Amino acid sequence: MSFYDLDGESKLSRVEQLVVKDEDGAKQMEKLSEHSPGPVADHELLARSLDYPTKFTNLGGLNDALFQDAFSRGASVQRLVQGWDAHATDVHGRFEMRAKARREGTDGRDPDPDNLYIGTFQMTAAELRACKLDDDTTPRVRVYDAGNASDQLHAEVIVDATGLKKPQRKELRVRLMTLAQKRGLFVSPHLPAEDLARAEGTQCKLHLPPA
């Protein structure tokens, strides 16, 4: 039985069920997929996509939703096991393909013609796992191997929010967003020139794709 096989009748969210199955987070150090290269090591660099409009405020800046799904269903990231330069083309392509599917409604949901893949943030697994609230010794943020047949380098970030109140959850989301911003935004080469202002509105250092 896979770690990701969960009870469809449970009233707990997907993330809450995973936390119950792995209370101490030890399975982060296990190979959970036959397709992956193994568990996600602390030193590994990870990529997280930035999409418009779901992760933007009404004024055009970032909101704290960048890792919001890590608290409910799990936040997808790509493992950059050979570094950004080696994986950039594939990662940008994957994230743009997903955004296109959302625009067209071919992902099983209603079409969202405004959806744009803006670019990618990067951080190490160790930085994510070390992200905590002040005076909270519980290791809240976890990164699991989640490779599959079509994406061997897929991983998931989940947050153990057990016992946290709403303001604490928000603070942790803000800290995760701030962590992602540290290295700047690697702008998508697929982003139309007229939408570059969306990237500029993040007020991050922009890493533009080669001309």
C-alpha positions as CSV (number, residue, x, y, z in Angstrom):
1,M,0.0,0.0,0.0
2,S,1.4,3.4,-1.0
3,F,2.0,6.2,1.5
4,Y,-0.4,8.3,-0.7
5,D,-3.3,5.8,-0.6
6,L,-5.8,7.5,1.7
7,D,-9.3,7.0,3.0
8,G,-11.7,8.6,0.6
9,E,-14.4,8.6,3.3
10,S,-12.3,10.5,5.9
11,K,-13.4,14.0,6.9
12,L,-9.7,15.0,7.2
13,S,-8.0,16.8,4.4
14,R,-5.4,15.0,2.3
15,V,-2.5,16.7,4.2
16,E,-4.1,15.9,7.6
17,Q,-4.3,12.3,6.6
18,L,-0.7,12.2,5.5
19,V,0.4,13.7,8.8
20,V,-1.5,11.1,10.7
21,K,0.2,8.4,8.7
22,D,3.6,9.9,9.4
23,E,3.4,11.7,12.7
24,D,7.2,12.3,13.1
25,G,7.9,13.0,9.4
26,A,10.3,10.1,9.1
27,K,9.0,9.0,5.7
28,Q,10.6,12.1,4.2
29,M,13.8,10.1,4.3
30,E,12.3,7.2,2.5
31,K,11.9,6.5,-1.2
32,L,8.1,6.6,-1.7
33,S,7.9,6.1,-5.4
34,E,9.3,3.5,-7.7
35,H,9.7,6.2,-10.3
36,S,11.8,8.7,-8.3
37,P,15.5,8.9,-7.7
38,G,14.9,8.5,-4.0
39,P,14.0,10.7,-1.0
40,V,14.4,14.5,-1.2
41,A,17.7,15.4,0.4
42,D,18.1,18.6,2.3
43,H,20.6,20.1,-0.1
44,E,18.2,19.7,-3.1
45,L,17.0,22.8,-4.9
46,L,13.2,22.8,-5.6
47,A,11.1,24.9,-8.0
48,R,7.7,26.2,-7.2
49,S,5.6,27.9,-9.9
50,L,4.0,31.3,-9.6
51,D,0.6,31.6,-11.3
52,Y,-1.7,34.5,-12.0
53,P,-4.3,35.3,-10.7
54,T,-4.5,32.8,-7.9
55,K,-1.3,33.9,-6.1
56,F,-1.7,37.7,-6.6
57,T,-3.5,40.4,-4.7
58,N,-6.1,42.7,-6.4
59,L,-3.3,45.3,-6.6
60,G,-1.0,43.0,-8.5
61,G,1.4,42.0,-5.8
62,L,2.0,38.6,-4.3
63,N,-0.4,37.2,-1.7
64,D,0.4,34.5,0.8
65,A,-1.4,31.8,-1.2
66,L,1.9,30.6,-2.8
67,F,2.1,27.6,-0.5
68,Q,-1.6,27.6,0.7
69,D,-2.2,24.1,-0.8
70,A,0.6,22.7,1.4
71,F,-1.9,23.0,4.3
72,S,-4.7,21.1,2.5
73,R,-3.9,18.9,-0.5
74,G,-0.1,19.3,-0.8
75,A,2.0,21.8,-2.8
76,S,3.7,20.5,-5.9
77,V,7.4,21.3,-6.5
78,Q,10.0,20.1,-9.0
79,R,13.3,18.7,-7.9
80,L,16.3,20.3,-9.6
81,V,18.7,17.4,-8.9
82,Q,21.2,18.7,-11.4
83,G,20.7,22.4,-10.7
84,W,18.5,25.1,-12.3
85,D,20.4,25.5,-15.6
86,A,20.1,21.8,-16.4
87,H,16.4,21.7,-15.6
88,A,15.1,25.2,-16.5
89,T,13.7,24.3,-20.0
90,D,11.9,21.2,-18.7
91,V,10.5,23.0,-15.6
92,H,9.3,26.1,-17.5
93,G,7.7,23.7,-20.1
94,R,5.9,21.7,-17.5
95,F,4.5,24.7,-15.7
96,E,3.4,26.4,-18.9
97,M,1.7,23.2,-20.1
98,R,-0.2,23.0,-16.8
99,A,-1.3,26.7,-17.2
100,K,-2.4,26.1,-20.7
101,A,-4.5,23.1,-19.6
102,R,-6.1,25.4,-17.0
103,R,-6.8,28.1,-19.6
104,E,-8.5,25.6,-21.9
105,G,-10.2,23.6,-19.2
106,T,-8.5,20.4,-20.4
107,D,-7.5,19.7,-16.8
108,G,-11.0,18.6,-15.9
109,R,-12.1,22.0,-14.6
110,D,-13.9,24.9,-16.1
111,P,-11.7,27.0,-18.5
112,D,-9.8,29.8,-16.8
113,P,-8.7,32.0,-19.8
114,D,-6.9,34.4,-17.4
115,N,-4.5,31.8,-16.0
116,L,-0.8,32.6,-16.6
117,Y,2.4,30.9,-15.6
118,I,4.5,33.9,-14.5
119,G,7.7,32.2,-13.4
120,T,9.4,30.0,-10.8
121,F,10.7,30.4,-7.3
122,Q,13.5,28.3,-5.9
123,M,14.5,27.1,-2.4
124,T,16.3,24.2,-0.9
125,A,14.4,21.4,0.9
126,A,16.4,22.2,4.0
127,E,15.2,25.8,3.9
128,L,11.6,24.7,3.7
129,R,12.0,22.1,6.4
130,A,13.5,24.7,8.7
131,C,10.7,27.2,8.2
132,K,9.1,27.7,11.6
133,L,7.1,30.1,13.8
134,D,8.8,31.9,16.7
135,D,8.9,29.8,19.8
136,D,7.5,26.8,18.0
137,T,9.8,23.8,18.1
138,T,7.6,21.5,16.0
139,P,9.0,20.8,12.5
140,R,5.9,21.9,10.6
141,V,7.1,21.8,6.9
142,R,7.8,18.5,5.2
143,V,9.1,17.6,1.7
144,Y,8.2,14.2,0.3
145,D,9.3,12.2,-2.7
146,A,6.2,12.0,-5.0
147,G,7.6,10.9,-8.3
148,N,5.3,9.3,-10.9
149,A,5.6,7.7,-14.3
150,S,5.3,11.0,-16.1
151,D,7.2,13.2,-13.7
152,Q,10.0,11.4,-11.8
153,L,11.2,14.6,-10.2
154,H,7.9,15.6,-8.7
155,A,7.9,16.2,-4.9
156,E,5.3,17.5,-2.4
157,V,5.5,20.1,0.3
158,I,3.0,19.6,3.2
159,V,2.5,21.5,6.4
160,D,1.6,19.9,9.7
161,A,-0.6,22.6,11.1
162,T,-1.9,20.6,14.0
163,G,-2.8,22.9,16.9
164,L,-2.1,26.1,15.0
165,K,-4.7,28.9,15.1
166,K,-5.7,30.8,12.1
167,P,-3.3,33.8,12.6
168,Q,-0.4,31.3,13.1
169,R,-1.3,29.5,9.9
170,K,-1.3,32.8,8.0
171,E,2.1,33.8,9.5
172,L,3.6,30.4,8.4
173,R,2.2,31.0,4.9
174,V,3.8,34.4,4.8
175,R,7.2,33.0,5.9
176,L,7.1,30.4,3.2
177,M,6.2,33.0,0.6
178,T,9.1,35.2,1.9
179,L,11.5,32.3,1.7
180,A,10.5,31.6,-1.9
181,Q,11.1,35.3,-2.8
182,K,14.7,35.4,-1.5
183,R,16.4,34.2,-4.7
184,G,14.1,36.2,-7.0
185,L,11.7,35.2,-9.7
186,F,12.9,33.2,-12.7
187,V,10.5,34.6,-15.3
188,S,8.9,32.2,-17.7
189,P,10.1,32.4,-21.3
190,H,6.5,31.6,-22.3
191,L,5.2,34.8,-20.7
192,P,3.9,37.2,-23.3
193,A,5.8,40.5,-23.3
194,E,2.6,42.5,-22.5
195,D,2.2,40.5,-19.3
196,L,5.8,41.1,-18.0
197,A,4.2,43.7,-15.7
198,R,2.7,40.8,-13.7
199,A,6.2,39.6,-12.9
200,E,7.4,43.2,-12.1
201,G,4.5,43.6,-9.7
202,T,5.9,40.9,-7.5
203,Q,8.7,43.4,-6.5
204,C,11.1,40.5,-6.6
205,K,14.5,40.5,-8.3
206,L,13.7,39.2,-11.8
207,H,15.8,36.7,-13.6
208,L,14.8,37.1,-17.2
209,P,15.1,34.2,-19.7
210,P,17.9,34.5,-22.4
211,A,16.9,36.7,-25.3
